[in-house]
Amino acid sequence: MLKKVLQYKIFLIIIVLLSVIISSIIFYLINNKQNSERFTKGKDEIEVLIKASQELQRLWQNGDLDSLWKNQRLDCGELLGDPSRTNDAYLRCNPDFIQCYYEHLDKIYQPHFTVLHKNIKQKVYLNKFNNKTYYQLLTKSTYMGKNIPPFGIMVELALQNNLKNRLRFILKDVCSDVLLPARIYAFGPMPKDHRKDWKWDNFNRSIFVDKHLVSNRDIREWIEHDPNIKLGHFKTDNMQLSNPVITLNLSEMRKYCYFRGKELLHAHVFDAATFLPMDMSNARPHLIIRSPWPFSRVSKEGYLYKAQKDENYEVTKTDCTYAFTADCLKYFQYQNFNDWALSFVGISGSLGGYMEVFENITHPDENLKASSFYFPASSSVHRLANRSYWDGVGFNQNNFKFNKDVDINHLHGLELGVAFRCMRQSDHD
């Protein structure tokens, strides 16, 4: 009897142990399946967010791909200004365009992104920061961190069906500047004795130059980012936002460039970016011959050469795209963010347009590109490296010094605007 009871107890123990083992196996399999499903779902959600981020990056870098702003289907006047007064390049890497574009989608109740993943449409939204803007401005001057770009925006994407799964990333400004090719360059006009030529090179560093002049919108963005910025002459009322800012003093210009992680463009770098090399394949020329025109290697050709030889030369509309002089105002107004007077590296306004100030450490009394629409095509100011002087403070004729052969009688009583652009240099880019 005792033996049977013992056998029965052993049998019960075995049954219980088997039940526990089987239950554990079943629980493990179910739990593993759920984890696998969660992992697959999480992986799919991440892939959807990455696809949406790629769409956002394309819009950031390319601007108004569907011509919505140009066709006035986007109400961006307050943020961007008049679309008829500028070029599409104005919208590239422009935080205000991102803001306007997605506010427009909100108004017509469309998702910010519709991503097709595994034959299923997924809706993705761009989150707002502090319920205000769809981005957070980032600059090296205001944020610490190894991966902070000189300028960019932080954005955050979220799935409609899982708002907890978010993706934050940085959109860098890759649109506003161009890389100066590594080579030997010359500074200033070509001397009669080439042995006295001022040469320099950038073989061990990367130098980036702004393609376009700093705009009114850029300055407004700076002020909104830092309310402590006080500018003496800058007014936001009734301004064309895409136009170059021409009312800052020299100190304010330097501060703005610093805000962008840059510095005011140096005169010798401007020369390097605008003088057309005679032989692009030779990065180490012994003799640097240069033409005074950014569009030609020949000094005795082109419309400016003809106009400076013949005062009766009739400037055409096409001529104005090579250098926008006073003669061009009868045809149309100057526009920022265009490809007029484009240099070989891709910066606009090499000659003509607005007067532009530089840092010139070696010749501080030659810090101004006077070539602008203040002077006719016949004026000698319209030559590369032909520089004048601005004191960096005021804007009437007394604040400027032009070469003696330059006729300035027509400038009397005028308030003259001075534009600028920035540059950055690095040993690592």
MIMIGU-598939 format. One record per atom (N, C-alpha, C): y, x, z; residue in three letters. Coordinates in steps of 0.02 Angstrom, whole numbers, plus 50000, padded with zeros to 5 digits. Each point is the difference from the previous one (the first is absolute). Example, Ala and Ser with C-alpha at 12.3 -4.5 7.8 and 13.67 -1.06 7.14 Angstrom:
# residues 2
497165066050390ALA;500594995550000ALA;500605004550000ALA;500534998249964SER;500595004250003SER;500554996150037SER;
This chain:
# residues 429
499395004250000MET;500614995850000MET;500635004350000MET;500005005050043LEU;500575004650005LEU;500115003649935LEU;499445001749968LYS;500055003649936LYS;500324995749947LYS;499824993549999LYS;500294995449951LYS;500754999150011LYS;500204999450064VAL;500714999350016VAL;500395006149977VAL;499715005950012LEU;500335006349979LEU;500085000349924LEU;499474998049965GLN;500035000049927GLN;500534995149974GLN;500044994350035TYR;500494994949980TYR;500715002650008TYR;500135003550057LYS;500675002850013LYS;500185005349948LYS;499505004249984ILE;500125005249950ILE;500174996849933ILE;499634994749984PHE;500124996449937PHE;500714997149998PHE;500224997150056LEU;500684997250004LEU;500535005549991LEU;499875005750033ILE;500485005649995ILE;500065002349928ILE;499425000449967ILE;500005002249929ILE;500384995049957ILE;499884993550013ILE;500344994849962ILE;500765000550010ILE;500215000950063VAL;500725000650015VAL;500305006149966VAL;499635005650005LEU;500265006249969LEU;500064999149924LEU;499494997049970LEU;500034998849928LEU;500574995449981LEU;500124995050043SER;500554995349987SER;500675003650003SER;500065004450051VAL;500635003850007VAL;500105004649940VAL;499465003349980ILE;500055004749943ILE;500174996349936ILE;499654994449989ILE;500134996049939ILE;500724997350001ILE;500214997550059SER;500694997450006SER;500515005549986SER;499855006050027SER;500465005649989SER;500055001949926SER;499414999949968ILE;499995001649929ILE;500394994849960ILE;499884993650016ILE;500364994749965ILE;500755000550012ILE;500195001250064PHE;500715000750017PHE;500315005949962PHE;499625005549998TYR;500255006049965TYR;500104998649926TYR;499514996649970LEU;500054998549929LEU;500594995449985LEU;500074994850042ILE;500564995349990ILE;500665003550010ILE;500045003950056ASN;500635003550015ASN;500165005149946ASN;499485003549976ASN;500115005049947ASN;500244996749936ASN;499724994149985LYS;500224996349941LYS;500734997950006LYS;500174997650061GLN;500704997950011GLN;500475005949995GLN;499795005750029ASN;500415006149995ASN;500085002249928ASN;499444999549964SER;500025001949929SER;500464995449961SER;499974993550015GLU;500434995249966GLU;500735001350018GLU;500125001550066ARG;500685001550021ARG;500265006349966ARG;499565005049995PHE;500195006349968PHE;500174998849926PHE;499564996249967THR;500124998549929THR;500654996149991THR;500104995150044LYS;500624996049996LYS;500615004450012LYS;499965004450052GLY;500565004450015GLY;500145004849943GLY;499465002649969LYS;500075004549943LYS;500334996449942LYS;499794993849987ASP;500304996149946ASP;500744998750012ASP;500174998450063GLU;500704998650016GLU;500435006249990GLU;499745005850019ILE;500375006249990ILE;500105001349926ILE;499494998849960GLU;500065001149928GLU;500514995349969GLU;500044993850025VAL;500504995249976VAL;500705002550017VAL;500095002450062LEU;500665002550021LEU;500205006249959LEU;499525004249985ILE;500155006049960ILE;500214998149930ILE;499664995049970LYS;500204997749933LYS;500704997150001LYS;500174996250052ALA;500674997250006ALA;500525005650009ALA;499825005150037SER;500475005650011SER;500145003649934SER;499505000449956GLN;500105003249935GLN;500474995949956GLN;499954993350005GLU;500464995749963GLU;500725000950026GLU;500075000450066LEU;500665000950030LEU;500295006849980LEU;499595005149998GLN;500235006649981GLN;500245000149927GLN;499664996549956ARG;500224999549930ARG;500684996749995ARG;500104994650038LEU;500644996549999LEU;500555004650028LEU;499855003650053TRP;500485004550032TRP;500225005549951TRP;499535002849963GLN;500165005649956GLN;500284997949932GLN;499814994149977ASN;500204997849933ASN;500554994849998ASN;500144996950057GLY;500554995250002GLY;499834993349968GLY;500484997349963ASP;499964993249973ASP;499554999649939ASP;499345000550011LEU;499525000249945LEU;500024993749957LEU;500134994350031ASP;500004993649964ASP;500694997749980ASP;500515004450007SER;500694998449981SER;500264993750035SER;499774998750060LEU;500234994150037LEU;500735000550019LEU;500215006050020TRP;500705001050021TRP;500464999949939TRP;499805003549948LYS;500405000249939LYS;500104993049971LYS;499484995850004ASN;500044993249974ASN;500274995050051ASN;500265002850056GLN;500324996050052GLN;499534994750030GLN;499365001750004ARG;499534995650034ARG;499925002050073ARG;500305005650018LEU;500035002150070LEU;500734999650023LEU;500124996750055ASP;500674999450027ASP;500135006050046ASP;500185005649969CYS;500075006350038CYS;500735002550000CYS;500474995749982GLY;500695002249994GLY;500275003350063GLY;499844997150058GLU;500265002750063GLU;499695006750017GLU;499365000749983LEU;499655006250017LEU;500095005549947LEU;500034998149936LEU;499975004949946LEU;500615000049954LEU;500394994649999GLY;500584999849956GLY;499854996649934GLY;500415001549950ASP;499964996849934ASP;499505003749956ASP;499484996649976PRO;499505003549958PRO;500275002449933PRO;500544997149976SER;500285002049935SER;500395006550005SER;500115002550061ARG;500435005850009ARG;499615006450015ARG;499344999849991THR;499625006050017THR;499365000249959THR;499575004950017ASN;499395001349963ASN;499394998650044ASN;499424999149970ASP;499394998550038ASP;499835005650050ASP;500215006149986ALA;499855005550045ALA;500284998850070ALA;500514996050005TYR;500324998350063TYR;499514996650049TYR;499504996649974LEU;499544996150041LEU;499395004050023LEU;499905005949972ARG;499415004050018ARG;500105003350068ARG;499494999450042CYS;500035002750068CYS;500624997450037CYS;500154993749989ASN;500594996850029ASN;499774994950052ASN;500105001350065PRO;499774995450052PRO;500284992949992PRO;500634999449977ASP;500304993449992ASP;499654996049945ASP;499745003349950PHE;499624996449948PHE;499354997250029PHE;499665004050041ILE;499394997750033ILE;500164993950043ILE;500555000350037GLN;500204994450043GLN;500134993749959GLN;500395000749947CYS;500174994249958CYS;499394997149966CYS;499585004349974TYR;499414997849962TYR;499544995650043TYR;499875002150062TYR;499534996350041TYR;500334994050034TYR;500655000250010GLU;500354994050022GLU;499964994649947GLU;500045002149937HIS;499944995349944HIS;499314996750000HIS;499475003850012LEU;499334997150003LEU;499934995150058LEU;500345001650056ASP;499984995450057ASP;500314993349982ASP;500555000249962LYS;500364993849983LYS;499604995449955LYS;499585003049958ILE;499604995849954ILE;499284999350026ILE;499905001850064TYR;499364998950035TYR;499415003349965TYR;500115006049977GLN;499455003749970GLN;499795005650048GLN;499365001750001PRO;499805005850041PRO;500295006449971PRO;500115004750043HIS;500295006449977HIS;499525003649953HIS;499354999550013PHE;499505003249957PHE;499394995449995PHE;499724999549941THR;499364996649990THR;499525005249971THR;499525002050040VAL;499555005449981VAL;499314997149984VAL;499745001749942LEU;499334997949981LEU;499505005250023LEU;499574998050047HIS;499505004650027HIS;499324996550002HIS;499515002849965LYS;499334997249995LYS;500044992749976LYS;500434999049949ASN;500094993549967ASN;500294994750047ASN;500295002150055ILE;500334995350046ILE;500735002150007ILE;500464995149993LYS;500715001450007LYS;500205000250074LYS;500305005550019GLN;500225001050069GLN;500775000350002GLN;500294996650049LYS;500734999950007LYS;500215005250052LYS;500495004149981VAL;500255005250044VAL;500764999250007VAL;500245001150061TYR;500724999250013TYR;500315006450025TYR;500635000849983LEU;500405005650025LEU;500354997750063LEU;499865003150056ASN;500294997950064ASN;500725002350006ASN;500384996350039LYS;500695001950015LYS;500035004050065LYS;500485004550004PHE;500135003850061PHE;500564996450038PHE;499864998150062ASN;500494996450041ASN;500264993649967ASN;499564997049959ASN;500174993849965ASN;500625000749955ASN;500135006049976LYS;500605001149959LYS;499825002749931LYS;499795006249996THR;499875003149935THR;499265001449992THR;499795000549937TYR;499305001449984TYR;499845007450005TYR;500445003950025TYR;499905007250003TYR;500385003050059TYR;499825006050017GLN;500365003950050GLN;500205006549968GLN;500655001550001LEU;500255006049968LEU;499775006350037LEU;499785005149964LEU;499785006350030LEU;500375005849967LEU;500275004450040THR;500285006349975THR;499835005650048THR;499985006049974LYS;499855005850043LYS;500555001150052LYS;500604997649984SER;500565001150046SER;499984995350059SER;499614994549996THR;499984995150054THR;499324999150031THR;499475002749969TYR;499324999350027TYR;499665006950002TYR;499665001250055MET;499625006250007MET;499284998849977MET;499715005049970GLY;499314999349978GLY;499865004449941GLY;499395002549997LYS;499815004749946LYS;499994996649932LYS;499804993749998ASN;499914996649935ASN;500584995549981ASN;500555000450036ILE;500594996049983ILE;500335003049938ILE;500104996149947PRO;500325002749939PRO;500755000750010PRO;500345003649956PRO;500745000350005PRO;500314993150002PRO;499714995349961PHE;500244993150000PHE;499434995549976PHE;499944994250031GLY;499494995249980GLY;500034993850043GLY;499524995649991ILE;499964994050041ILE;499294999050025ILE;499944997350061MET;499354998050027MET;499914992649987MET;499414998049977VAL;499844993049987VAL;499344998350034VAL;499894993550009GLU;499384997750032GLU;499724994049963GLU;499375000549979LEU;499654994649965LEU;499504996750047LEU;499914993349991ALA;499514996450041ALA;499654994749957ALA;499364998850015LEU;499624994949965LEU;500184993150026LEU;500004995149956GLN;500164993250021GLN;499474997250047GLN;499365001649987ASN;499464997250040ASN;499815004450060ASN;500355005550009ASN;499875004250059ASN;500625004250013ASN;500484997050034LEU;500645003350011LEU;499955006150045LEU;499435000650036LYS;499915005750044LYS;499855006449961LYS;499714999149940ASN;499835005849959ASN;500615001849958ASN;500345005450018ARG;500635001949967ARG;499955007249975ARG;500435001349952LEU;500045006849972LEU;500735002249998LEU;500165005250037ARG;500685002949998ARG;499985006549961ARG;500505000949958PHE;500035006349962PHE;500735001249978PHE;500125006049975ILE;500675002249981ILE;500075000449924ILE;500534997149975LEU;500185000749929LEU;500545005349995LEU;499845005649971LYS;500485005549994LYS;500474998949942LYS;500615002550007ASP;500474999949944ASP;499815005649952ASP;499664998049946VAL;499805004949949VAL;500404998949935VAL;500534996050005CYS;500374998049940CYS;500685003449993CYS;500315001850055SER;500715001749999SER;500165007149978SER;499525004650005ASP;500175006949982ASP;499505003149952ASP;500195005749972VAL;499575003649952VAL;499925007250023VAL;499435002949983LEU;499865006950019LEU;500325004849950LEU;500375004850026LEU;500295005249958LEU;499455005049982LEU;499875001249936PRO;499475004649981PRO;500115007050029PRO;499465003350018ALA;500045006850027ALA;500155004949944ALA;500585003350005ARG;500205004949949ARG;500625003750024ARG;500235004849961ILE;500635003550013ILE;500574995949969ILE;500534999050039TYR;500584996149977TYR;500645004150005TYR;500514997649966ALA;500665003250003ALA;500494995150033ALA;500515002850030PHE;500514996050036PHE;500685001049968PHE;500324994549982GLY;500685000449972GLY;500005001149925GLY;500605000549971PRO;500065001149928PRO;499725006949981PRO;499815000749938MET;499715006449978MET;500555005249993MET;499945005750035PRO;500515005249995PRO;499945004049935PRO;500535003449982LYS;499985004249939LYS;499525005850009LYS;499975002750061ASP;499545005450015ASP;499404997050038ASP;499434999649966HIS;499424996750030HIS;499755003650062HIS;500195006350009ARG;499795003750060ARG;500334997250062ARG;500554996349992LYS;500354997050056LYS;499804992750012LYS;499504997949964ASP;499774993150007ASP;499684998950069ASP;500144994350030TRP;499734998250065TRP;499334996449990TRP;499455003250022LYS;499344997149990LYS;499654998850067LYS;499564995349999TRP;499594998450059TRP;499364996649976TRP;499514999350045ASP;499384996649980ASP;499744995750057ASP;499544995749985ASN;499694995650050ASN;499245000449998ASN;499735006049990PHE;499285000849993PHE;499614998650064PHE;500305001150058ASN;499654999250063ASN;500194993650037ASN;500334995549967ARG;500194993750033ARG;500074994549949ARG;499944993950024SER;500084994149958SER;500684996950014SER;500374998849947ILE;500664996950006ILE;499994993449962ILE;500204994750035PHE;500034993349970PHE;500734997749997PHE;500204997449943VAL;500694997849989VAL;500014992549986VAL;500474996550030ASP;500064992849988ASP;500144998749926ASP;499654995149971LYS;500114998249930LYS;500684996849990LYS;500204995850048HIS;500614996149992HIS;500475001150059HIS;500624997949991LEU;500505000650052LEU;499844995050056LEU;500205001850061VAL;499904995550057VAL;500404993649990VAL;499684994350012SER;500314993549985SER;500304996850062SER;500404994849987ASN;500284996050054ASN;499444996850041ASN;499474997849968ARG;499434997050036ARG;499695005050047ARG;499945006349978ASP;499725005250042ASP;500405000850065ASP;500664999949993ILE;500435000950058ILE;499974993950046ILE;499984994149971ARG;499934994050042ARG;499355000250040ARG;499475002349969GLU;499355000750033GLU;500055004850059GLU;500365005549990TRP;500105005050053TRP;500374997050059TRP;500534996349986ILE;500414996950053ILE;499594994950039ILE;499614996049964GLU;499594994850033GLU;499465003250043GLU;499755005749979HIS;499485003550039HIS;500295003250063HIS;500625002249996ASP;500325003250057ASP;500704997050011ASP;500064995150044PRO;500654996650011PRO;500545004750027PRO;499815006050023ASN;500505004750026ASN;500385003649945ASN;499764999349937ILE;500345003249944ILE;500664996549986ILE;500545003750002LYS;500664997349985LYS;500295003849941LYS;500154996449946LEU;500265003249939LEU;500724997749989LEU;500435004849985GLY;500714998749995GLY;500214995349944GLY;499725000949940HIS;500254996349942HIS;499474995549967HIS;499404999950027PHE;499464996149968PHE;500054992750021PHE;500034995649950LYS;500044992850012LYS;499434996649961LYS;499664995350033THR;499444996649968THR;500214993749962THR;500614997950008ASP;500234993849967ASP;500105001049926ASP;499744995449960ASN;500124999749928ASN;499845006549963ASN;499505003550023MET;499825006249966MET;499404998949954MET;499965004049947GLN;499405000049958GLN;499515004850033GLN;499464997450027LEU;499555003950042LEU;499675005849964LEU;499864999349935SER;499665005449964SER;500485005649979SER;500654998850003ASN;500485005249980ASN;499995005950048ASN;500185005949976PRO;500055005850045PRO;500524998850054PRO;499865002250060VAL;500514999650053VAL;500505005649987VAL;500654998350002ILE;500525004949982ILE;500565000350052ILE;499864997550060THR;500534999850051THR;499825003850064THR;499455003750000LEU;499815003950059LEU;500355006849998LEU;500165002650060ASN;500255006850002ASN;499415004850001ASN;500155006449996LEU;499485005149993LEU;499535000150060LEU;500294999350060SER;499595000050061SER;499524994150001SER;500234994149978GLU;499574994149999GLU;499445000849948GLU;500165003249944MET;499485001249950MET;499445004450028MET;500195005250035ARG;499505004550028ARG;499564996450051ARG;500314995750040LYS;499624996250050LYS;499514995249967LYS;500214996949946TYR;499544995449966TYR;499405003849972TYR;500125005749968CYS;499445003949972CYS;499525002150056CYS;500275001850058TYR;499585001850057TYR;499574994150022TYR;500304994150000PHE;499624993950017PHE;499404999149954PHE;500075001849936ARG;499464999449952ARG;499525005950003ARG;500095004550048GLY;499585005950003GLY;500175005249948GLY;500645000049978LYS;500215004349946LYS;500655003550018LYS;500335002949951GLU;500655003150008GLU;500414998849937GLU;500655000850005LEU;500444999049942LEU;499805005049946LEU;499994997749938LEU;499805004349944LEU;500445006249995LEU;499685005849991HIS;500365006349991HIS;500185001049927HIS;500575003349989ALA;500265001049932ALA;499515004049958ALA;499695005250028HIS;499565004149960HIS;499364996249981HIS;499794995350042VAL;499414995949984VAL;500184994949945VAL;500614997350003PHE;500224995449947PHE;500015003749933PHE;500265006150000ASP;500005004049938ASP;499285001049974ASP;499555001650046ALA;499305001149980ALA;499694993749970ALA;500194994350027ALA;499714993649977ALA;500324997349937ALA;500565003049979THR;500364997249942THR;500055004849941THR;500035006650011PHE;500005004749944PHE;499314999849966PHE;500004998849935LEU;499374999449963LEU;499735006949984LEU;499415001950028PRO;499715006649986PRO;499875001049926PRO;500145006149976MET;499885001549930MET;499265000349983MET;499605002050048ASP;499275000549989ASP;499654997450063ASP;499764993949997MET;499684997050058MET;499365003650020MET;499685003249952SER;499365003350014SER;500095006650037SER;500605002750000ASN;500135006450034ASN;500384998650065ASN;499635000350056ALA;500304998450065ALA;500385005950030ALA;499935006049969ARG;500335005950028ARG;500425003549946ARG;500504996549973PRO;500405003149947PRO;500445005650029PRO;500075005349961HIS;500445005550021HIS;500734998349987HIS;500124997049942LEU;500674997949981LEU;500014992449996LEU;500464996950037ILE;500034992750002ILE;500614997649960ILE;499874998549937ILE;500524997249956ILE;500024992550013ILE;500604997150004ARG;500054992950014ARG;500574996649963ARG;499884993949982SER;500504995949965SER;500384995950052SER;500634998249986PRO;500384995950048PRO;499814992749999PRO;499504998149958TRP;499804993049995TRP;499284999250025TRP;499864995050040PRO;499324999050026PRO;499514997449947PRO;500274997749943PHE;499594996949949PHE;499875004549940PHE;500255006150001SER;499925004449942SER;499985007350021SER;499615004049964ARG;499985007250011ARG;500535003649959ARG;500334996449956VAL;500525002949956VAL;500684998050026VAL;500435004950012SER;500664998550030SER;500494997049950SER;499895001249936LYS;500474997649949LYS;499734993949963LYS;499764995250038GLU;499784993749970GLU;500054994550052GLU;499944993949979GLY;500044994350046GLY;500694996950001GLY;500034994150026TYR;500634996249996TYR;500555003050044TYR;499835002950057LEU;500525002950042LEU;500315006149967LEU;499595003949967TYR;500275005849964TYR;500494997749946TYR;499804994849963LYS;500444997449947LYS;500644997050029LYS;499934996350055ALA;500594996850030ALA;500485005150029ALA;499745005650026GLN;500445005150028GLN;500315004549947GLN;499734999749940LYS;500295003649943LYS;500484995649960LYS;499884993550002ASP;500404995349960ASP;500194994050044ASP;500634999650020GLU;500234994650044GLU;499964993249966GLU;499944999949935ASN;499954993649963ASN;499274997649993ASN;499555003750030TYR;499304998049995TYR;499914993150033TYR;499654995649966GLU;499884993250025GLU;499334999750037GLU;500034999150065VAL;499404999650041VAL;499634993449987VAL;499345000549990THR;499594994049986THR;499624997850063THR;499714994149996LYS;499594997550056LYS;499415004750014LYS;499705002549947THR;499445004650008THR;500225006450036THR;500595002549982ASP;500275005950033ASP;500034999150076ASP;500164993950021CYS;500104998750071CYS;499365000750041CYS;499434999649968THR;499375001050036THR;499855007450013THR;500385004449967TYR;499935007250012TYR;500505002550052TYR;500584996850002ALA;500505001650052ALA;500494994250000ALA;500044996450056PHE;500424994150005PHE;500715002250019PHE;500445000349950THR;500695002350011THR;500484994050000THR;500655001450007ALA;500504994650002ALA;499984995949936ALA;499825003149945ASP;499974996549936ASP;499484994450000ASP;499525000450045CYS;499444995349999CYS;500164993550036CYS;500534999950040LEU;500164994050039LEU;500184994149955LEU;500205001449938LYS;500154994549953LYS;499374996549976LYS;499435003250009TYR;499364997249977TYR;499644996350057TYR;499935003250058PHE;499644997050056PHE;500145004050063PHE;499814997150058GLN;500095003350064GLN;499425004850013GLN;500155005250038TYR;499475004750018TYR;499504996750048TYR;499375001449991GLN;499484997350044GLN;499615005650033GLN;499904999250065ASN;499565004750036ASN;499274998349983ASN;499555004550016PHE;499284999149988PHE;499844999249925PHE;500385003549958ASN;499864999949929ASN;499725006849979ASN;499865000749936ASP;499765006549975ASP;500525003249955ASP;500644998850015TRP;500545003149961TRP;500115007150025TRP;500195004349953ALA;500125007150015ALA;499425002850040ALA;499404998549977LEU;499395002150035LEU;499875007549989LEU;499855003550054SER;499855007149994SER;499265001149984SER;499825006249989PHE;499315001549981PHE;499514998550056PHE;500224999950063VAL;499544998250055VAL;500014992650016VAL;500504996449973GLY;500014992750010GLY;500534997450047GLY;500535003950015ILE;500544997250040ILE;500544997349954ILE;500294994350018SER;500504996849958SER;500705002350019SER;500484998949955GLY;500695001650014GLY;500155007550001GLY;499665003849959SER;500135007349998SER;500725001449981SER;500264996149953LEU;500705000249981LEU;500264992849996LEU;500654999250012GLY;500304993349997GLY;499814995750059GLY;500154993549994GLY;499854995450055GLY;500505000850057GLY;499755001450059TYR;500425000950060TYR;500095007450016TYR;500565001650030MET;500085006850027MET;499495000850057MET;499735006050007GLU;499475001250048GLU;500135006450039GLU;499924999650066VAL;500135005850043VAL;499345003450019VAL;500045006750011PHE;499425004050019PHE;500175004450059PHE;499485002750031GLU;500085005750044GLU;500055006249956GLU;500505004150012ASN;500065006349963ASN;500215005450049ASN;499505003250030ILE;500125004850053ILE;500355006249974ILE;499825002349941THR;500295006249973THR;500704999049972THR;500124993949972HIS;500664998549972HIS;500224993150025HIS;500214999650064PRO;500164993550029PRO;500584996449966PRO;500425003749963ASP;500554996849964ASP;499784997449931ASP;499355000249986GLU;499724997449938GLU;499424995350017GLU;500164994650033ASN;499474995550026ASN;499964993349964ASN;500374999249944LEU;500054993549968LEU;499845000149926LEU;499564995649979LYS;499914998749929LYS;500534994949980LYS;500535002349967ALA;500554995549982ALA;499834995849938ALA;499525002249961SER;499804996349940SER;499834992850020SER;500394995349973SER;499944993050021SER;500384995549951SER;499994993550014PHE;500374995449957PHE;500754999950017PHE;500225004550043TYR;500725000950012TYR;500325004249944TYR;499585003349960PHE;500265004649949PHE;499704998249931PHE;500415000849947PRO;499754998749932PRO;499505005449979PRO;499634998649947ALA;499505004749975ALA;500315006649978ALA;500644999949983SER;500345006149977SER;500155004850057SER;499924997950063SER;500175004350057SER;499475005450011SER;500235005850022SER;499555005650012SER;499584999150063SER;500144994850040VAL;499594998950060VAL;499284998349982VAL;499904997649939HIS;499344997849979HIS;499575005849976HIS;499875004650045ARG;499565005749986ARG;499615001550064ARG;499375001649993LEU;499605001850058LEU;500295006150034LEU;499994999950066ALA;500245005550043ALA;500765000849998ALA;500354995549967ASN;500735000050002ASN;500214995850060ASN;500175003350055ARG;500104996450063ARG;500725000250024ARG;500164994950039SER;500664999450031SER;499914999950075SER;500504997550037TYR;499965000050073TYR;500214993350029TYR;499644997950051TRP;500184994250040TRP;499985002050073TRP;500514997950038ASP;500045002150071ASP;499514996150044ASP;499674995049973GLY;499504996350038GLY;500274995050049GLY;500664998749996VAL;500314995550049VAL;500314993849968VAL;500475001249952GLY;500374994449971GLY;499824998849927GLY;500334995049970PHE;499814997949933PHE;500594999249952PHE;500585002850018ASN;500544999949951ASN;500065006949968ASN;500445000649952GLN;500035006049959GLN;500125006350041GLN;500354999450056ASN;500165005850041ASN;499395003050034ASN;499464996250003ASN;499385002550032ASN;499555003849952ASN;500235000849938PHE;499605003349948PHE;500385005849968PHE;499635004849976LYS;500285005549960LYS;499595000849937LYS;500334999149943PHE;499665000749936PHE;500245006449966PHE;499625002449951ASN;500205005949963ASN;500664998849965ASN;500375005449989LYS;500684999449972LYS;500014996949931LYS;499475000949961ASP;500004997349932ASP;499814992649997ASP;499894996950057VAL;499804993050002VAL;500614995550009VAL;500094995349955ASP;500564995350004ASP;499844994750053ASP;500424999750052ILE;499874995250055ILE;500584995150009ILE;500464999849953ASN;500594995650007ASN;499794992750007ASN;499484998049966HIS;499784993050001HIS;499674998150066HIS;499865005050043LEU;499694998550065LEU;500504998350054LEU;500635000949986HIS;500524998950051HIS;499984992850026HIS;499964999450066GLY;499994993450031GLY;499314996850005GLY;499505003149969LEU;499334997150002LEU;499635002250063LEU;499564995750025GLU;499545001950053GLU;499355002049965GLU;499815006350009LEU;499425002849964LEU;499374999650042LEU;499474997749970GLY;499364999650036GLY;499585006249989GLY;499625001850051VAL;499555005849996VAL;499304997950021VAL;499525001249957ALA;499304998250014ALA;499625006250024ALA;499374998950018PHE;499585005750022PHE;499274998149994PHE;499585005150004ARG;499274999050004ARG;499725005250048ARG;499374999250018CYS;499695004450049CYS;499435004149968CYS;499765004750038MET;499435004149980MET;499595001650062MET;499395002249990ARG;499595002550056ARG;499585005849975ARG;499835004450045GLN;499595005749981GLN;499475001250053GLN;499445002649978SER;499435000950044SER;499585005949976SER;499685003350047ASP;499545005449984ASP;499294997349990ASP;499914993550010HIS;499324997350002HIS;499864994749947HIS;500524996849971ASP;499874994549953ASP;499685002649935ASP;
